[in-house]
Structures are given as structure tokens and as C-alpha cells.
Amino acid sequence: MSPLAELARRRATEPQAIAMAAAARSTRSLHDAVTSRPLLIVAADHPARGALKVGDDALAMADRARLLERLQVALAHERVDGVLATADILDDLLLLGALDDKVVVASMNRGGLAGSAWELDDGFTGYDAQGIGAMRFDGGKMLLRIDLDDPGTNRTIQACARAVAELADRDLTALVEPLPMRRDDAGRLVLSDDPADHIRAATVSAGFGSTSAHTWLKLPVSSEVERVLEATSLPALMLGGDPGSDPDRVFAGWRRA
């Protein structure tokens, strides 16, 4: 039986095994992990909003067995601190025993399906704060794409602010990913290249909730990322993503940030 077929069998016959694996997992504190060196988290929540593309391959992340294999290789590396994913992937990794002593961040809003008319109305279709706490994970991540011409942005802002407060009430980390967006001439959403837009997005997100004690930001490596980081005192993770056709340039940007 293939590993994927075995996972399907266990899900069908032993659904309680996921909660049991979460309860038995040895954990690692997010705050302890970040004290010795920069934190490295592998993000794998893209499939849940239909974003399967890497480079020129539109379905690169559609093969679940291959994706899980790559995640296990990454998580076995001593310099990889943890993973960010939706419930389907984290449940698989729990059943595979791949999350012991790793930081786990649960993805909360995936409703803004890639390429949809409502993409910026990014509903919370994943984890909520109660579920994250029940699974003994470290925190929740939310995506906030900001386009001042799209009313879906405001609905997502309101939902993110509530989620930050609900996570803080449980002493769980809120990882907010603010991305300033615009529409190109063809109507496609693209990331703004204006440093001022990135600064404003960071300052707006930092103000969510009744306390920012548990809020971190997940920021893209923009052209003037130094100015963005100077706009907030909150801890920040730098956004990775698809390195495209020029990975050396992308890696150099990460290194500088």
C-alpha cells in the first residue's frame, strides 16, 4: 500500500488518530525557537485556496504524496523550525509523525480563491482560535491583501482583527501577512511595488485587536524592506514564495532582508 493510500485508510477507519497524534506530539515553543537564530518556517497552505502553481507548472503542488514527501524532507532538517499549513496537510503530517518538536502555525483564511472574482474577500475557512488551541499548535496565520478599490478588503480586515483578538485571548501567536495589491491593465491582482504601500499595510496590520502582545507580521521582501521594518516594533517573518526564473536574485533579497 502506498503512503498516500495508507493515510486515506487511516482517515477512513481511525479518524480519532489525528487528535490522538496531536495530543501525544512533543512540542517546541515558538518563543524558544526564535532565541538562538532567525526562524525558518516552511509554508504549505497554498493548495487550500487553489494556488498550485510553481514556476511554469500550473499543478506543481497537486500531487499530495510528492508534497508530503518534500515537507517531510524539509522538516527533518535541523535548520527548519516548523511548518505553516491548513488542517488537511497538518493532519497528514501528524499521522506521519513529522511534527514532533516543530513549531506549527495553522492557516486560518483561505476563502479568497486564486483568480476568483471575490479573491480579496478572504473568508476564514480554515482554523479558528479555538481549534488551534485544541490541537496544541503555536498560532494562526491570516492573509490580508489590501486593495483600496475592492470592498472585499474591508471585510477581510474586520475578520483579521477579530482573529487577532481571539488568538491573543488564548496566548496564541497571530501571524498577519499584509500584502498591498493592485489590478494591472488586464484586471489581474499583482503585488504593489510602492514602498509606501508596504509601509501602510504593515502599520494597519500591527494595530489589530485589543493587544499586539502576540502579533507577528509576515512581510514580503519589497524594494525598500528596511523602511517597512522601521515602521513597526513587531517581530517579522520574511515572506518567501516562488523564486521564479532567477532564484539567485530572490535569495539575495531574502539575505538582505
Residue, then its C-alpha position, 0 to 999 in steps of 0.5 A: m500500500s502506498p503512503l498516500a493510500e495508507l493515510a486515506r485508510r487511516r482517515a477512513t477507519e481511525p479518524q480519532a488518530i489525528a487528535m490522538a497524534a496531536a495530543a501525544r506530539s512533543t512540542r517546541s515553543l515558538h518563543d524558544a525557537v526564535t532565541s538562538r537564530p532567525l526562524l525558518i518556517v516552511a509554508a504549505d497552505h497554498p493548495a487550500r485556496g487553489a494556488l498550485k502553481v510553481g514556476d511554469d507548472a500550473l499543478a506543481m503542488a497537486d500531487r499530495a504524496r510528492l508534497l508530503e514527501r518534500l515537507q517531510v524532507a524539509l522538516a527533518h532538517e535541523r535548520v527548519d523550525g516548523v511548518l505553516a499549513t491548513a488542517d488537511i496537510l497538518d493532519d497528514l503530517l501528524l499521522l506521519g509523525a513529522l511534527d514532533d518538536k516543530v513549531v506549527v502555525a495553522s492557516m486560518n483564511r483561505g476563502g479568497l480563491a486564486g483568480s476568483a472574482w471575490e479573491l480579496d474577500d478572504g473568508f476564514t475557512g480554515y482554523d479558528a482560535q479555538g481549534i488551534g488551541a485544541m490541537r496544541f499548535d503555536g498560532g494562526k496565520m491570516l492573509l490580508r491583501i489590501d486593495l483600496d478599490d475592492p470592498g472585499t478588503n474591508r471585510t477581510i480586515q474586520a475578520c483579521a482583527r477579530a482573529v487577532a483578538e481571539l488568538a491573543d485571548r488564548d496566548l496564541t501567536a497571530l501571524v498577519e501577512p499584509l500584502p498591498m495589491r493592485r489590478d494591472d491593465a488586464g484586471r489581474l491582482v499583482l503585488s504593489d511595488d510602492p514602498a509606501d504601500h508596504i509601509r501602510a499595510a504593515t502599520v494597519s496590520a500591527g494595530f489589530g485587536s485589543t493587544s499586539a502582545h502576540t502579533w507577528l507580521k509576515l512581510p514580503v521582501s519589497s524594494e525598500v524592506e528596511r523602511v517597512l521594518e522601521a515602521t513597526s516594533l513587531p517581530a517579522l517573518m520574511l515572506g518567501g514564495d516562488p523564486g521564479s526564473d532567477p532564484d539567485r536574485v530572490f535569495a539575495g533579497w531574502r539575505r538582505a532582508 
